[in-house]
Amino acid sequence: MNAFIVEAQNQPGELARVAGALGDRGVNITTGAAIGLGGGGGFGFMTNDESGARSALQAAGIQFREVEVIPTSLADEPGALASIARKLGDAGVNIEFIIPTGMSGGKVNVAVGTDNAEAARSAIGQAAGVAS
């Protein structure tokens, strides 16, 4: 399962441009997060149609990259994210983004995108592989 990362200018209309390119092609954004930092920013998201999203972004001339995501379940308590982040950092794995995908039974489900999915799965162990 892959997610998409788009880097964009931090200016009015940029998110609308990306979301519009997907929506115009019938691709639904199922979860995502955007952030502006100074003059730039980014939008990390997952869709119901990876192939369609890829095609829509390419057709609109929007630069993007794909990152394999690992469905992970975290306890809904202080320090849970820090624990996973520490395990990944200790394993030399860089976190590209974390996107919430739902909650169930006192757990927060997230999709973790990293620079090394195999090493990330190994580092976070039992938390990885939870359906999101």
Beta strands, then each sheet from edge to edge (+ up, - down):
strand 1: 2-9
strand 2: 29-37
strand 3: 40-47
strand 4: 65-75
strand 5: 95-104
strand 6: 107-114
sheet 1: 2+ 3- 1+ 4- 6+ 5-
end
